[in-house]
Amino acid sequence: MRLNRHFLSQPALKVAEGLLGKYLCAKIRGRERCGIIVETEAYPGPYDRASHAFNFKKTPRNEAEYRAGGHVYIYMVYGMYWQLNISAGRAGYPECVLIRALEPVTKSILANKHEYPTNHTNKSIREIRAYSRVQTNGPGKLCRWLKLDKSFYAEDVTKSKRIWLEDLGAKIKKAQIAKGPRIGIDYAGPYWAKKRWRFWIKGNLCVSR
């Protein structure tokens, strides 16, 4: 089932946790690729000094953050890596969630993804995760694997035929979720850099390093 506006209009901190275990899918030239979201970061509003919209700053670059939950906010860092964010919360109040890592889903699993991972052996799951450590264990890597670029900017994942989020019933329990500081935001100062607003699935081999 595709995630709807109601889910994505929740505060960014809640969406960031809630996206763990959900599927991120993109269709490029008729080919679908999907991955299970295993790591996220929350940027919960204009009071957050790490946010691009700190103090309600608004530019052509971050305008998508101000849209209702479910719009793609994608931008480039270091002149070479795309970073995929999904807006959260209500329209006019800038919040977003950075997708940091995915566990790729192979073609055979994709055909029966509602059954994954229960229909696969531990060996096949290990092989998939070993592959993904090279391909999708970081925000820039997963964008390259999904072939995402600026053409996806402001795409509405609740309606888009190019990129969307799915809930296939996998329940990630609180005990399975780890929390820690966000990565690469020292510019925001120690108080904000220490906020435990990064979330990941404990023990998953696809989490970024």
N, C-alpha and C positions, 0 to 999 in steps of 0.2 A: 504494500500500500504506500502510495506517495505521501511524503510528509506535507502537511497543509499549513496554511497561514497561521492557524491557531497555535500550532506547536511552535512555529518559528517566531511568533510574536511575543513569546515569553522573554524575560530578561536574559541577557547574554550568558550569565553564569549558569542559569538553568539549562539553556539550550546547549551550552558547551558540554555539560555532563550528559545530557539526554541524547546527544548525537553519537556517543560511543556505542558501537555495535550496529549502527545504522549503515546503510549502503549509500555510497556516492557513485553515481553513474553518469557517464558522458557518451554521447554518440557523435562520432566524427566520420564523415563520408560513409554513413550507413553501418559502421562498425561500433558496437557497444562495448565499453569497458566499465567494469565496476570494481570497487574496493570497499572493504569494511572499514569504517572510521575507527581508528584505535587510539588517536591522540588529538587533542584540541587545545586551544587557548582562548580565553575570554577577554574581551576588551569592552567593559561594561558601561561606557558612557563618557560624557565630556569632563567628568571629575577625575578621570584616570589619566595621569600624565603620560602614560605609554600609548594612549590612543592618538590616532591621527586627527581625531576630532576634539582633542583636549580644549576645554574652554569654549566649546561650540565653534571651533575653527571649521570653516567650510570652503572647499576649493573644488575645481573641476575634477581633481584626482579622487577626493573622498566623498563626493556627492552621494554615491550609492549607499554609504553608511547611514544616511538620513532617510532612506526608504524603509517601508514596512518590512518586517522580518521575512527573509526568504529571497533577497536580491544578492547577486554576486558582486562582491567588491574585490577586484583583482588588480594587483599592481606589481611592478617590477622592482627588485632590489639588486644592488651592486651592478646594475646595467645588464643583468643576464638571467635572473631567476624570478619567475612569476610566483606570487603568493595568493592562494585562494582563501577568501573570507566570505562568510555568509552573514548578511545583516540580520539583526535580531531586534526584538522589542517593537515599539510602535513607530509609526512614521513621524519624522521630525525630531526624534531623539536618537542620536547616533550611537549605536552599539553594534558589535560584530563578533563573530567567532572565526578564528583562524583554524583551518584544517591542517594539522601538522603531519599526520602520518596515516597511511592506509595499509590494509592487508589485501593485496590483489586477489581477485576471484578469477580462476581460470575458466576457459570456455566450457569444460565439462561441468564445472560447478555452476556456472552461470545459467546453464539450461535447467538446473534444479536448485536454484539458490535459496529457495524457501526451506530446503532441507539441510543446508550447510550450517555448521560443520559436522552434524551427526552422521551424515552418510559417507564420511571419509575416514580413512585410517589415520592413526597418529603419524605414520610415515609420510603420507601424502601431505598432511598439514605441515609437517616440518619442512618438506621440500618447497611448498608454496611460500612459507615464511622465509626460508633461506633465499629464495628468488627475490622476494620483496625487499629484503634488507638492502639490496642493490638498487632496486627500482623506485620504491615509494616510502622510504623511511625518513622523510623530511619534506617540508612544504614545497621547496623548489623541485625536488625529484618527482613528487606525485603530480605536480602540474605538467611536468615534461612527459610523464607516463600517460596521463590522460589527454595530452596534447591541448592543454588549455592556454589561452593567451588573451590579449586585451579584447578580442572580438566577443568574449563572454561577459564583458563588463556590463553590470546592471541587469543581466538575465534573471528572470523570475523563476526560481527553481520549483515553485508550486505549479507552474504552467508550462515551462519550457519543454521542447522536444529535444533539446541539445544537452541539457544538464539537469539532473534532478536528484532527490534524496528519497530513499525507500526505507520503510520499516517492515521487516519481514518477521517480526515477532520475537527476535532474540532479546532476552532480558539480561541486561548487565546489572548485577547486584551491586549495592554500595560497597560491599566488602571487596569487590573485584576492581574498584576504581582507586587509582593512586592520584595524589595531588602534589604539586610542587610549583616552584617559581617559574615564571615565563622565561623564555630564552631570548637573548640578544636585545634587552631593553635597558641596559645600564644607563642610557641617556636620560631615563625617567627619574633617576635618583634611587637611593637604596630602599626607601620606604615602598615605592611602587614595584621595584625590581624583585622584592621579596614576597610580594603577594602570591599566594598559592592558587593561582588562577589558570594553571596548566593541568589538564586532566588526561589520564591514559589508562589503558587496561593493563592491570598488573600481569607481569610475566609474558606479555605478548612480544614476540621477537621482532615485530615490525615498527615498534616505537622508535622515534628518532634518537640519535646519540649526541 
